[in-house]
């Protein structure tokens, strides 16, 4: 039996993904800048971004501080692009057991438990934040690709 997904839609499609992140996910926005991904994520897309909250980044602050160093730019870009999927995927289009291929090349597994969406081991805390070039789903953990 497939469970219904609860989702919240914010319709601010005049702003791109980077502008939305800059307003509500300051650490993600700083990481996108440090990784040199601003132009990419301001591009036409569409993209689906699983955006960790500032609290999610704070939980791994030591790692974040290290990743923001210029010599770790490539590793940071790998981690961030692991949070991005090509195309616009709304919460209603996700189903339990689905695998999403990230821009980084890794796979993210979708789980739906008691009507709540999980991407890997991260809970989606806010879904379907509309952007001019895609959609953002806010998550409560930073996803780490296998390196």
Biotite code that builds the C-alpha atoms (Angstrom):
import biotite.structure as struc

atoms = struc.array([
    struc.Atom([0.000, 0.000, 0.000], chain_id="A", res_id=1, res_name="UNK", atom_name="CA", element="C"),
    struc.Atom([1.412, 3.361, -0.988], chain_id="A", res_id=2, res_name="UNK", atom_name="CA", element="C"),
    struc.Atom([1.083, 6.100, 1.589], chain_id="A", res_id=3, res_name="UNK", atom_name="CA", element="C"),
    struc.Atom([0.074, 9.633, 0.756], chain_id="A", res_id=4, res_name="UNK", atom_name="CA", element="C"),
    struc.Atom([2.870, 12.201, 0.910], chain_id="A", res_id=5, res_name="UNK", atom_name="CA", element="C"),
    struc.Atom([2.214, 15.406, 2.778], chain_id="A", res_id=6, res_name="UNK", atom_name="CA", element="C"),
    struc.Atom([3.884, 18.375, 1.166], chain_id="A", res_id=7, res_name="UNK", atom_name="CA", element="C"),
    struc.Atom([3.971, 22.128, 1.365], chain_id="A", res_id=8, res_name="UNK", atom_name="CA", element="C"),
    struc.Atom([4.207, 24.349, -1.677], chain_id="A", res_id=9, res_name="UNK", atom_name="CA", element="C"),
    struc.Atom([5.815, 27.765, -1.599], chain_id="A", res_id=10, res_name="UNK", atom_name="CA", element="C"),
    struc.Atom([5.319, 29.448, -4.923], chain_id="A", res_id=11, res_name="UNK", atom_name="CA", element="C"),
    struc.Atom([8.139, 31.903, -5.454], chain_id="A", res_id=12, res_name="UNK", atom_name="CA", element="C"),
    struc.Atom([9.156, 30.820, -8.894], chain_id="A", res_id=13, res_name="UNK", atom_name="CA", element="C"),
    struc.Atom([10.736, 34.204, -9.663], chain_id="A", res_id=14, res_name="UNK", atom_name="CA", element="C"),
    struc.Atom([13.789, 33.253, -7.587], chain_id="A", res_id=15, res_name="UNK", atom_name="CA", element="C"),
    struc.Atom([16.330, 30.667, -8.661], chain_id="A", res_id=16, res_name="UNK", atom_name="CA", element="C"),
    struc.Atom([17.601, 27.875, -6.440], chain_id="A", res_id=17, res_name="UNK", atom_name="CA", element="C"),
    struc.Atom([20.642, 29.872, -5.276], chain_id="A", res_id=18, res_name="UNK", atom_name="CA", element="C"),
    struc.Atom([18.504, 32.874, -4.276], chain_id="A", res_id=19, res_name="UNK", atom_name="CA", element="C"),
    struc.Atom([16.167, 30.647, -2.272], chain_id="A", res_id=20, res_name="UNK", atom_name="CA", element="C"),
    struc.Atom([19.125, 28.955, -0.533], chain_id="A", res_id=21, res_name="UNK", atom_name="CA", element="C"),
    struc.Atom([20.688, 32.340, 0.240], chain_id="A", res_id=22, res_name="UNK", atom_name="CA", element="C"),
    struc.Atom([17.590, 33.360, 2.174], chain_id="A", res_id=23, res_name="UNK", atom_name="CA", element="C"),
    struc.Atom([17.005, 30.271, 4.277], chain_id="A", res_id=24, res_name="UNK", atom_name="CA", element="C"),
    struc.Atom([20.045, 27.991, 4.095], chain_id="A", res_id=25, res_name="UNK", atom_name="CA", element="C"),
    struc.Atom([23.041, 30.242, 4.680], chain_id="A", res_id=26, res_name="UNK", atom_name="CA", element="C"),
    struc.Atom([25.574, 27.419, 5.093], chain_id="A", res_id=27, res_name="UNK", atom_name="CA", element="C"),
    struc.Atom([24.412, 25.730, 1.894], chain_id="A", res_id=28, res_name="UNK", atom_name="CA", element="C"),
    struc.Atom([24.657, 29.035, 0.034], chain_id="A", res_id=29, res_name="UNK", atom_name="CA", element="C"),
    struc.Atom([28.212, 29.582, 1.345], chain_id="A", res_id=30, res_name="UNK", atom_name="CA", element="C"),
    struc.Atom([29.173, 26.034, 0.351], chain_id="A", res_id=31, res_name="UNK", atom_name="CA", element="C"),
    struc.Atom([27.716, 26.460, -3.158], chain_id="A", res_id=32, res_name="UNK", atom_name="CA", element="C"),
    struc.Atom([29.807, 29.620, -3.557], chain_id="A", res_id=33, res_name="UNK", atom_name="CA", element="C"),
    struc.Atom([32.977, 27.961, -2.207], chain_id="A", res_id=34, res_name="UNK", atom_name="CA", element="C"),
    struc.Atom([32.487, 24.996, -4.563], chain_id="A", res_id=35, res_name="UNK", atom_name="CA", element="C"),
    struc.Atom([32.073, 27.257, -7.587], chain_id="A", res_id=36, res_name="UNK", atom_name="CA", element="C"),
    struc.Atom([28.558, 25.994, -8.293], chain_id="A", res_id=37, res_name="UNK", atom_name="CA", element="C"),
    struc.Atom([26.638, 29.289, -8.234], chain_id="A", res_id=38, res_name="UNK", atom_name="CA", element="C"),
    struc.Atom([26.512, 29.716, -12.029], chain_id="A", res_id=39, res_name="UNK", atom_name="CA", element="C"),
    struc.Atom([25.469, 26.092, -12.501], chain_id="A", res_id=40, res_name="UNK", atom_name="CA", element="C"),
    struc.Atom([22.631, 26.284, -9.973], chain_id="A", res_id=41, res_name="UNK", atom_name="CA", element="C"),
    struc.Atom([21.498, 29.622, -11.374], chain_id="A", res_id=42, res_name="UNK", atom_name="CA", element="C"),
    struc.Atom([21.335, 27.992, -14.807], chain_id="A", res_id=43, res_name="UNK", atom_name="CA", element="C"),
    struc.Atom([18.234, 27.040, -16.713], chain_id="A", res_id=44, res_name="UNK", atom_name="CA", element="C"),
    struc.Atom([17.848, 23.604, -15.150], chain_id="A", res_id=45, res_name="UNK", atom_name="CA", element="C"),
    struc.Atom([15.455, 22.335, -14.160], chain_id="A", res_id=46, res_name="UNK", atom_name="CA", element="C"),
    struc.Atom([17.022, 20.916, -11.019], chain_id="A", res_id=47, res_name="UNK", atom_name="CA", element="C"),
    struc.Atom([15.717, 19.222, -7.909], chain_id="A", res_id=48, res_name="UNK", atom_name="CA", element="C"),
    struc.Atom([17.821, 20.147, -4.878], chain_id="A", res_id=49, res_name="UNK", atom_name="CA", element="C"),
    struc.Atom([17.690, 18.380, -1.531], chain_id="A", res_id=50, res_name="UNK", atom_name="CA", element="C"),
    struc.Atom([18.842, 21.293, 0.619], chain_id="A", res_id=51, res_name="UNK", atom_name="CA", element="C"),
    struc.Atom([20.236, 20.570, 4.093], chain_id="A", res_id=52, res_name="UNK", atom_name="CA", element="C"),
    struc.Atom([19.253, 23.051, 6.788], chain_id="A", res_id=53, res_name="UNK", atom_name="CA", element="C"),
    struc.Atom([21.826, 25.138, 8.624], chain_id="A", res_id=54, res_name="UNK", atom_name="CA", element="C"),
    struc.Atom([21.253, 22.835, 11.621], chain_id="A", res_id=55, res_name="UNK", atom_name="CA", element="C"),
    struc.Atom([22.154, 19.835, 9.441], chain_id="A", res_id=56, res_name="UNK", atom_name="CA", element="C"),
    struc.Atom([25.449, 21.470, 8.512], chain_id="A", res_id=57, res_name="UNK", atom_name="CA", element="C"),
    struc.Atom([26.043, 22.505, 12.148], chain_id="A", res_id=58, res_name="UNK", atom_name="CA", element="C"),
    struc.Atom([25.823, 18.830, 13.148], chain_id="A", res_id=59, res_name="UNK", atom_name="CA", element="C"),
    struc.Atom([28.958, 18.211, 11.058], chain_id="A", res_id=60, res_name="UNK", atom_name="CA", element="C"),
    struc.Atom([30.569, 21.632, 11.614], chain_id="A", res_id=61, res_name="UNK", atom_name="CA", element="C"),
    struc.Atom([34.134, 20.295, 11.839], chain_id="A", res_id=62, res_name="UNK", atom_name="CA", element="C"),
    struc.Atom([33.733, 18.614, 8.439], chain_id="A", res_id=63, res_name="UNK", atom_name="CA", element="C"),
    struc.Atom([32.115, 21.739, 6.987], chain_id="A", res_id=64, res_name="UNK", atom_name="CA", element="C"),
    struc.Atom([34.985, 23.957, 8.144], chain_id="A", res_id=65, res_name="UNK", atom_name="CA", element="C"),
    struc.Atom([37.443, 21.594, 6.459], chain_id="A", res_id=66, res_name="UNK", atom_name="CA", element="C"),
    struc.Atom([35.401, 21.302, 3.244], chain_id="A", res_id=67, res_name="UNK", atom_name="CA", element="C"),
    struc.Atom([35.173, 25.080, 2.861], chain_id="A", res_id=68, res_name="UNK", atom_name="CA", element="C"),
    struc.Atom([38.963, 25.312, 2.496], chain_id="A", res_id=69, res_name="UNK", atom_name="CA", element="C"),
    struc.Atom([40.045, 26.038, -1.113], chain_id="A", res_id=70, res_name="UNK", atom_name="CA", element="C"),
    struc.Atom([42.061, 22.819, -1.354], chain_id="A", res_id=71, res_name="UNK", atom_name="CA", element="C"),
    struc.Atom([38.863, 20.802, -0.766], chain_id="A", res_id=72, res_name="UNK", atom_name="CA", element="C"),
    struc.Atom([36.801, 22.493, -3.496], chain_id="A", res_id=73, res_name="UNK", atom_name="CA", element="C"),
    struc.Atom([36.441, 19.318, -5.620], chain_id="A", res_id=74, res_name="UNK", atom_name="CA", element="C"),
    struc.Atom([35.310, 17.188, -2.659], chain_id="A", res_id=75, res_name="UNK", atom_name="CA", element="C"),
    struc.Atom([32.843, 19.880, -1.598], chain_id="A", res_id=76, res_name="UNK", atom_name="CA", element="C"),
    struc.Atom([31.472, 20.035, -5.155], chain_id="A", res_id=77, res_name="UNK", atom_name="CA", element="C"),
    struc.Atom([31.028, 16.230, -5.120], chain_id="A", res_id=78, res_name="UNK", atom_name="CA", element="C"),
    struc.Atom([29.063, 16.397, -1.866], chain_id="A", res_id=79, res_name="UNK", atom_name="CA", element="C"),
    struc.Atom([26.883, 19.278, -3.027], chain_id="A", res_id=80, res_name="UNK", atom_name="CA", element="C"),
    struc.Atom([26.124, 17.783, -6.453], chain_id="A", res_id=81, res_name="UNK", atom_name="CA", element="C"),
    struc.Atom([25.110, 14.597, -4.601], chain_id="A", res_id=82, res_name="UNK", atom_name="CA", element="C"),
    struc.Atom([22.178, 16.708, -3.353], chain_id="A", res_id=83, res_name="UNK", atom_name="CA", element="C"),
    struc.Atom([21.095, 17.671, -6.905], chain_id="A", res_id=84, res_name="UNK", atom_name="CA", element="C"),
    struc.Atom([19.012, 15.678, -9.381], chain_id="A", res_id=85, res_name="UNK", atom_name="CA", element="C"),
    struc.Atom([18.406, 16.761, -12.980], chain_id="A", res_id=86, res_name="UNK", atom_name="CA", element="C"),
    struc.Atom([14.787, 17.602, -13.703], chain_id="A", res_id=87, res_name="UNK", atom_name="CA", element="C"),
    struc.Atom([11.983, 18.863, -11.504], chain_id="A", res_id=88, res_name="UNK", atom_name="CA", element="C"),
    struc.Atom([10.760, 16.175, -9.111], chain_id="A", res_id=89, res_name="UNK", atom_name="CA", element="C"),
    struc.Atom([7.867, 17.154, -6.866], chain_id="A", res_id=90, res_name="UNK", atom_name="CA", element="C"),
    struc.Atom([7.078, 15.264, -3.671], chain_id="A", res_id=91, res_name="UNK", atom_name="CA", element="C"),
    struc.Atom([3.932, 13.782, -5.207], chain_id="A", res_id=92, res_name="UNK", atom_name="CA", element="C"),
    struc.Atom([6.159, 12.195, -7.874], chain_id="A", res_id=93, res_name="UNK", atom_name="CA", element="C"),
    struc.Atom([8.288, 10.339, -5.329], chain_id="A", res_id=94, res_name="UNK", atom_name="CA", element="C"),
    struc.Atom([7.496, 6.774, -4.329], chain_id="A", res_id=95, res_name="UNK", atom_name="CA", element="C"),
    struc.Atom([8.806, 4.304, -1.790], chain_id="A", res_id=96, res_name="UNK", atom_name="CA", element="C"),
    struc.Atom([11.883, 2.438, -3.017], chain_id="A", res_id=97, res_name="UNK", atom_name="CA", element="C"),
    struc.Atom([12.568, 4.859, -5.864], chain_id="A", res_id=98, res_name="UNK", atom_name="CA", element="C"),
    struc.Atom([16.200, 5.612, -6.724], chain_id="A", res_id=99, res_name="UNK", atom_name="CA", element="C"),
    struc.Atom([17.201, 9.048, -7.946], chain_id="A", res_id=100, res_name="UNK", atom_name="CA", element="C"),
    struc.Atom([20.437, 9.533, -9.875], chain_id="A", res_id=101, res_name="UNK", atom_name="CA", element="C"),
    struc.Atom([22.284, 12.632, -8.706], chain_id="A", res_id=102, res_name="UNK", atom_name="CA", element="C"),
    struc.Atom([24.303, 15.061, -10.800], chain_id="A", res_id=103, res_name="UNK", atom_name="CA", element="C"),
    struc.Atom([27.347, 13.680, -8.933], chain_id="A", res_id=104, res_name="UNK", atom_name="CA", element="C"),
    struc.Atom([26.522, 10.226, -10.296], chain_id="A", res_id=105, res_name="UNK", atom_name="CA", element="C"),
    struc.Atom([25.450, 8.599, -7.055], chain_id="A", res_id=106, res_name="UNK", atom_name="CA", element="C"),
    struc.Atom([22.038, 7.196, -6.195], chain_id="A", res_id=107, res_name="UNK", atom_name="CA", element="C"),
    struc.Atom([19.628, 8.492, -3.566], chain_id="A", res_id=108, res_name="UNK", atom_name="CA", element="C"),
    struc.Atom([17.020, 6.078, -2.244], chain_id="A", res_id=109, res_name="UNK", atom_name="CA", element="C"),
    struc.Atom([13.545, 7.371, -1.465], chain_id="A", res_id=110, res_name="UNK", atom_name="CA", element="C"),
    struc.Atom([11.605, 5.919, 1.457], chain_id="A", res_id=111, res_name="UNK", atom_name="CA", element="C"),
    struc.Atom([8.103, 6.848, 2.511], chain_id="A", res_id=112, res_name="UNK", atom_name="CA", element="C"),
    struc.Atom([7.218, 5.944, 6.074], chain_id="A", res_id=113, res_name="UNK", atom_name="CA", element="C"),
    struc.Atom([3.963, 6.953, 7.723], chain_id="A", res_id=114, res_name="UNK", atom_name="CA", element="C"),
    struc.Atom([3.417, 9.585, 5.046], chain_id="A", res_id=115, res_name="UNK", atom_name="CA", element="C"),
    struc.Atom([6.846, 11.141, 5.606], chain_id="A", res_id=116, res_name="UNK", atom_name="CA", element="C"),
    struc.Atom([9.457, 11.271, 2.862], chain_id="A", res_id=117, res_name="UNK", atom_name="CA", element="C"),
    struc.Atom([13.068, 10.297, 3.477], chain_id="A", res_id=118, res_name="UNK", atom_name="CA", element="C"),
    struc.Atom([15.962, 10.724, 1.088], chain_id="A", res_id=119, res_name="UNK", atom_name="CA", element="C"),
    struc.Atom([18.658, 8.348, 2.269], chain_id="A", res_id=120, res_name="UNK", atom_name="CA", element="C"),
    struc.Atom([18.671, 8.852, 6.040], chain_id="A", res_id=121, res_name="UNK", atom_name="CA", element="C"),
    struc.Atom([17.446, 12.459, 5.835], chain_id="A", res_id=122, res_name="UNK", atom_name="CA", element="C"),
    struc.Atom([13.853, 13.496, 6.463], chain_id="A", res_id=123, res_name="UNK", atom_name="CA", element="C"),
    struc.Atom([12.256, 15.960, 4.065], chain_id="A", res_id=124, res_name="UNK", atom_name="CA", element="C"),
    struc.Atom([11.094, 18.731, 6.397], chain_id="A", res_id=125, res_name="UNK", atom_name="CA", element="C"),
    struc.Atom([9.666, 21.009, 3.697], chain_id="A", res_id=126, res_name="UNK", atom_name="CA", element="C"),
    struc.Atom([8.848, 19.863, 0.190], chain_id="A", res_id=127, res_name="UNK", atom_name="CA", element="C"),
    struc.Atom([8.194, 21.529, -3.142], chain_id="A", res_id=128, res_name="UNK", atom_name="CA", element="C"),
    struc.Atom([9.706, 24.965, -2.623], chain_id="A", res_id=129, res_name="UNK", atom_name="CA", element="C"),
    struc.Atom([9.272, 26.304, -6.153], chain_id="A", res_id=130, res_name="UNK", atom_name="CA", element="C"),
    struc.Atom([12.173, 28.021, -7.902], chain_id="A", res_id=131, res_name="UNK", atom_name="CA", element="C"),
    struc.Atom([12.428, 29.544, -11.367], chain_id="A", res_id=132, res_name="UNK", atom_name="CA", element="C"),
    struc.Atom([14.790, 26.740, -12.390], chain_id="A", res_id=133, res_name="UNK", atom_name="CA", element="C"),
    struc.Atom([13.461, 23.782, -10.426], chain_id="A", res_id=134, res_name="UNK", atom_name="CA", element="C"),
    struc.Atom([12.342, 22.778, -6.980], chain_id="A", res_id=135, res_name="UNK", atom_name="CA", element="C"),
    struc.Atom([13.920, 22.579, -3.519], chain_id="A", res_id=136, res_name="UNK", atom_name="CA", element="C"),
    struc.Atom([13.146, 20.013, -0.828], chain_id="A", res_id=137, res_name="UNK", atom_name="CA", element="C"),
    struc.Atom([14.564, 20.929, 2.588], chain_id="A", res_id=138, res_name="UNK", atom_name="CA", element="C"),
    struc.Atom([16.192, 18.015, 4.451], chain_id="A", res_id=139, res_name="UNK", atom_name="CA", element="C"),
    struc.Atom([17.455, 17.600, 8.016], chain_id="A", res_id=140, res_name="UNK", atom_name="CA", element="C"),
    struc.Atom([20.833, 15.938, 7.266], chain_id="A", res_id=141, res_name="UNK", atom_name="CA", element="C"),
    struc.Atom([23.757, 16.414, 4.928], chain_id="A", res_id=142, res_name="UNK", atom_name="CA", element="C"),
    struc.Atom([23.913, 13.481, 2.518], chain_id="A", res_id=143, res_name="UNK", atom_name="CA", element="C"),
    struc.Atom([27.375, 12.021, 1.989], chain_id="A", res_id=144, res_name="UNK", atom_name="CA", element="C"),
    struc.Atom([28.254, 10.158, -1.202], chain_id="A", res_id=145, res_name="UNK", atom_name="CA", element="C"),
    struc.Atom([30.468, 7.100, -1.131], chain_id="A", res_id=146, res_name="UNK", atom_name="CA", element="C"),
    struc.Atom([33.938, 8.329, -1.990], chain_id="A", res_id=147, res_name="UNK", atom_name="CA", element="C"),
])
